Amino acid sequence: MIHRELKPFPKDFLWGAASAAYQVEGAWDEEGKGVSNWDKFVRIPGKTFKGTNGDVAVDHYHRYKEDVQLMAELGMKAYRFSVAWTRIFPNGKGELNQKGLEFYDNLINELKENNIEPVLTLYHWDLPQALQDEYGGWESRQIIEDFTNYSIELFKRFGDRVKYWVSLNEQNIFTMLGYRMAAHPPGVKDEKLFYQVNHHANLANANVIKEFRKYVPNGKIGPSFAYSPSYPLTSNPRDIIAAENAEELNSHWWMDIYAWGRYPKVAWSYLENNGLAPTVEEGDFELLKEGKPDFMGLNYYQTTTFEENPLEGGVGAAEMNTSGKKGTSKDTGIPGVYKTAENPNLQRTDWDWNIDPHGLRIALRRITDRYNLPILISENGLGAFDKLEEGDVVNDDYRIDFIRAHVMSIQEAISDGVEMMGYCVWSFTDLLSWLNGFQKRYGFVYVNQHEEGEHDLRRIKKKSFYWYKEVIQSNGNKL
């Protein structure tokens, strides 16, 4: 639809920004914190850009008050952050670490005092290494009990002040990169185990949402899904079927479970025929149906275009671009199912991510039409090589253009009838970009942190900081 007039953003719209514990906190072994899978994984040579790690990250653990004051200056309505499981239970279970609980108590209180809604993510990829060592972490059904007990401690401790909760962040990404591509911990390539791990994560997610109702009855909870809507490369029906295959296996496979507690039929049939379907036990689907979320969290960065991939001689998995050297990523696929293709209508970032603001509107409409749930955009942003100029200036007009176009798409989706809760830009400050180090910058606030040498971690407001402040003050009217 082309609207003559766009509907305004809701009066209580949560304009915010986001982060993740491992990427910002640092203090990796301080005040009783245990070792996470990422603390161990980054020490394997060649796994991350120039061997970067989150030991210090951007030192949010010691500088959270300064960071929250910057959020308040920006006028943020919400801040999405994750809790490091190993700060609460150093070994994943057993003895509680009071110092870890105190840190998040202080952070939440600081946010509330500055009229910023905390949006708390229970799990953003940093699994206690002790649980990986004991039983394989997500590879065992034991994770359901341990993740639930950890979550209940947070519900009891913070539920009086935190209304909005995210259960699992990007389950599709941490399982795919961890068990399909070996690019994230635990560094495994096992297709059947990948689907079994996902089944355990689905059960853990549902069980946590079920328990949430008892402890935070007035709160709202949902998972954050990294959704990349599928496009066919051409109008050739074979390309359209390839795009349908991708949508089913890469998106519906997760979101259908979140919303309805059941797996999509075509995807299940494909996995069963190929000996990849997960083992399901009695009572699993009953539990999955009890875990219906209050909203769908959407992490949106790009769309993906697909074409037919022949069964014989088709393209398989390919390496990702983690260097920022444009054009180094390769098309990837599953023979007989789909293959990615470059979309001639879209530009790409230096990391070969498609820039497609219209795709966000498509994502919002597809989620709305299929699941009829409100949507919280829990991540959307641009990773780029930012330059600190003389006089502490960062002219990131490209980021402003990127976010502006995506905010406009959100407003168009609202005008289409989509129910939106909020928009959390990734990210508030620059941070450690997992495999990409500190060179790939996302923040409104530049942090003087690099791969080499000593740096003072100064916070410097970028041009986008001042622009987003006006957007928030005008509730999206001034773009």
N, C-alpha and C positions, 0 to 999 in steps of 0.2 A: 504493500500500500504506500502511496505517496500522500502524506497528510497535509491538508491546507494549514493546519495549526497543530503544533505539538502540545501534548499534555505536560504540565509542570512535574518536576520531581516531587515525590511525597514530602510533606512537611517534616516528617521524622526520619528522612532518608539518612542512612549512616555513611557519611563521607569519611573515608579513612585511608589507612595504609597498613602494610603488613610486614612481618618478619618471621624468622624461625630461630629457635634457640641455638642450634649448632652454628648457624651462619652469622649470628651477632654477638652472642654472650661472651665467648672466651671463658677464662677462669675454668679451664677444662678439668682440673684436678683439685680445685679449691673447696674448702669448707665441706668436706665429706662427699663430694660428688664422685660417683662411680664412673667406670669406663664404658663408653658407648661403642656400638659397632663402627661408627664413623671415626671415633678417636683412634681405633685400631686400623681401619681401612686406609686412612690417609697416609699411614706410615709405610705402606707398600710402595716401593719405588715405581714411578711411572703412572700411578693411578690418577694423580691430579696435576693441574697446570703448574709446572715448576715446583712441585712438591708442597704446594700450599696446604695449610691445615687450619682448623678452627681453635687452636690452643688459645689464641688471643682474639681472633676474629676482629670485631671492631670494639671489643671491651665494653659491651652494653651492661655486663654484670656489675661493673664498677661505675658506670657512667649513666645508669638508667634515669637518674634525676635530671641530668642535663638533657638527655634525649626527650624525656616527657615534657620538659619546659619548651623545647623546640616544637613538639607536637601541639602544645597549647598555643604557642605563637602562631602556628599554621592554622589553628582553629579546628583541628580534627575532631570529628564526632565519635570515631571508633578507632581502636588500635588492635589489630589481630596479631597475636604472638603465640608461640608454642611453649609448653613446659617441657624441660628436659627430664625424661623419666628417671634418669640416673641421679638427678638432684634430689628426687623424692625417695626413691628406693635405689641406693647405690648398686645393689645386686639384682634389681628388677622386682624383688619381693623381700619379705622378711622385715628387717629393721628399717623404720622411717628415719630420714635425715631431717631433723628440725631446721637446720640452717637453710636447706633448700626450700622448705615450705615458707620460711621467713622472707626469703628473697622475693618470692612471687606474691606473698602478702603485701610487702612493701611496694612492689611494682603496681599491683592492683589498686592499692590505696592512693598512690600517687596519681594514677590515671583518674580515679573517681573524684579526687580533690580538684582536678582540672577539667571536670565535666567531659571526660573521654570514656566512652563505653569500652570496657575490655571485651575482646572476642578471643576466647581461650581455646587453643588447639591442643588436644590431648596427645596426639602423635604426629610429629613431623619428621619421621625417618630415623631418629636416633634411638635405636633399640639398645637396651642394656646388653653389653657383650656377655655378661654372665649367663643370660638366658639363651643366647646363641650357642655358647659353649655347652650348656647343660643339656638342651634338647633340640637345638636347631632353630630356636626362636619361632618365627611364623611357620616353620615346617611341621610343628607339632600342635595338636589340639590343646595342649597345656597352656598355650599363649592366651587362650580365651579367658581362663580363670585369672591369670596373672595381670593381663591388661585390664580386666574388669575391676580387680581389687585396687590397682593403681588409680584407675579413674574414679572409683568411689571415694578414695581419700581426697581427691581434688574436689569432687562434688560437695563433700562434707565441709571441707576447709574454706572453699571460695564461693560456694553456691549462694550465699547471702548477698554477695556483691557482683557476681558475674551472671548476666542473663543469657548471653550468647556463647554457644560452645560449638566447636568443630571436632568431630570424633576422629576420623582418619584423614590425613592430608594426602591427596594424590595416590591412593592405593594402586591405581593402574601403573603409575610411574615407578614407585619404589619396588613393586614386585617385578615389573618388566626389566628395569635396569639391574635389579639384583639377581633375578633368576632366569632371564632370557638372554641378556647381553653381557652379564658379568662386569658391568661398568660401575655398579654400586655394590655395597656389601649385601650379601656375603660373597659376591663374585662368582656366581654359579650360572652354568648354562644347562638347563634341564626343563624342557617344555612341559612335561607332565607334572613335574614338581611345581612349576610356575602356577598351574591351574589349581593344584592342591593347596598351595600357600594362599592363593586368593580366596579359596573357600573358607579356610581358617580365619582369614582377615574379615571376611563377610560375617561370619558367626560372631567374632569378637566385637565387630562394629554393632551388630544387632543387639547383642547382650548388654553392651554398655549403654545404648540408647534406652533399652528396657529398664535398666537400673536407674538411669538418669531421672525417670519419671517419679521415682520414690524420694529422691533427695533434692531435686530442684524443680518442683512441680510447676512453677511459673516461668521457667526458663525455656529456651529454644535450642535445639541441637540438630546437627546434620553433618554429613561427610562433605569434604571438598573434593570434587572430581575434576581432573584435568581433561577437559573436553575439547577435542579438536574436530569440529564438524567435517564430515567427508563430502567431497565434491567428486563427480565423475569428470575425467579430462575432456570427454567429448559426449555428444548425444548418441554415440554408438551404444546400443543396449548392453553390449558386453562390458563396456566401461561403467555403465550405470550399475550393473550387477556387481562389479568389483567394488564400487563405492558403497553399495548396500552391504556387501560382505564386511567391509571395513567398519561401517557404522554398527553392525551387529556384534562383531567380535571385539572391537576396540572401545565401544561406548555403551551399547545396550547391555553388554555382558555384566557391567558393573551397576549402571544406574537402574536397570530393571530390578536387580536384587535389592538395592537401597530402597526403592519406592514400593515394590510389590512383593519382595521376598521370593522371587522365582527367576530362573534363568531363561533367556530367550530361546525359543524352540530350534530355530535354524542353527544357531551357534552350538547348542547342546548336541544336536544331531551330528554336526561336523566333528566335534570333539570325540563323541562316542565312536563314530566310524573310524577315527584315526587313533583310538586308544589313548586319548588325552583327557577324557572327562574325569573330574575329581571324584574321589570316594565320598559318598554321602551316607551319613548314619541316621538311624531312626530319630526323629524329633528335630532334625536340622531345619527343615523347611518351616516347621511350626515356629521355631525361634526366629528365623529370618523374617517371617511375616510380622512378628512382634516388634521388630526394630524399625518401624516406619519413622522417617525423620520429619522434623517440622519444616525444613526447607532443604533445597538442594544448593550446596556450596559449589560455585563454579570458578575454577581457575582457567582463565582463557588467555591464550597467547597467539594462537594461529589456527587456520584451517589446514587441511591436508587434501591434496588432489590425487585421485587414483585412476589406474587403467587396468585392463586385463593383464594377467600374468600367467603364461602357459604352464601347464603341469610339468611338462618335460622341458628342461632348460630354462625354467623361469628364474627370476631374480630372488635371492634370499636376503638374509640380514646384512646390513652394511654399517660401516663406522660412522659415528656422529662427528660433527664439527665442534670441537671443544677448544679450538685455538683462536677463533675470531678471524680466521683467514677465509674471506667470503668465497664461496664456490667449491669448498673442499668436501662438503657432505655429498654422499652418494644416495641414489634411489635405493629403497629397501622394499622387501615384500615377502609374501609367502606363496610359493609356486602353487598355481591352481586356485588361488584365492584373490590376491590383489597385488599391485605394485604401485609405489608412490611415483608421482610425476610432477615436474615443475609446472606451475600454473602461469601461463603467459600474461595473465591479467594482474599479477601481483608483484610488488617489490619484496625484497628480502633484507633482513638485517645482516650484520657482519657474521652472525652465527647461522645464517641460512634459514632463519625462521621467517615464514610468510607474514607480511604485514597486511592484515585484512580486517579493518574495523567493521565492515558489513557482516563479516562472519560472526561477530559477537551478537549482532541482532538475530542472525539465523540460529545461533546456539540458544539464545534466550527463548525464542519462539518454539524451537523443537522441544526443549525441556518442558516448557509450559504446556504445550499441546499433548505431550506424551504422559507427563507425570502430574500435572495440575498442582505443582508445589510452588510456593514463593521461592525466590532466588536471591542468594547473597553472593555477589561477585567477591570471592575471597582473595583472588589474585588477578592482576592484569597490569602489564607494564613493559617497558622497553629496556633491554640490556644493550649498552653501548660503550664505546671508548670515550669517556668524558675527559676534557682537558681543563686543568686548573690554570687559569690565566693570571697575569699580574694583577695584584690588588685583590686576590681571593675571589675571583669571578669565574663562574662556570656557566657558559652560554649554551644551555642544552635545549635550544629551540626545537630540535628534532623530537625530544621527549614531549614537549608541550604539544606539538602537532599530533603525535601518536595518541596521547591521552585525550586530547580534545576530540579527535575523530571517534574514539571509542565511547566517550561520554555522550556524544551526539547519537551514536547507535543505541545506547541504553535508553535515551529519551524517546527515540523512534520506537523501540520495543515497548516502552511504557505506553506510548500512544497506540500501539497495536493491541494492548490489553494484558501485557506481562506484569505480574506482581513482583516488584523489586523491593528488597530490604535495604541494600546498601552496596557500596563500591569501595573495596580496599585495594589501593594501588600497591603493586609490588615494585619497590619497597619504600619504607620510610627513609632509612639511611642506606648508603652503600653497604654492602655486606660481602661475605665470602660466598661466591657463586659455585658451591659444591666442587665440580670438576674443573671449573673455569677460572678459579682463583679470584683475585681482587680486580683484575683488569676489566671484567664485564660488570659495568656499574648500572644500577637500577634506581638509585635513591633520589629523593628530593633534596637530601642533605649529603654533600660530598664528605667522605671520611678520608683523611690523609693516611691511607694504609696501602701498602704495595707488596709485591712479591719479594723484593730484595731490600736489604738494609734496614736501618732503624727509622721509624716514622712516629710522629707525635699524636696521631689519631684525632687531630683537630676536626671539629664539625664545621662545615662551611655551607651556607645556604646557596643552592643553585637558583638559576633564573626560574626554573619550574616550581620551586618552593613558593615564590611570590605569586606566580600565576594560579597555582592550585588554591592558595589562600583566598583569592578573589572568587574562584569557582565555588568554594565552600560557603563563603559569606553571602553569595547571591543565590545559594541553593541551586546551582547549575544554570542560572539565567545568564551569567556573564562568562562566556567561553573565549 
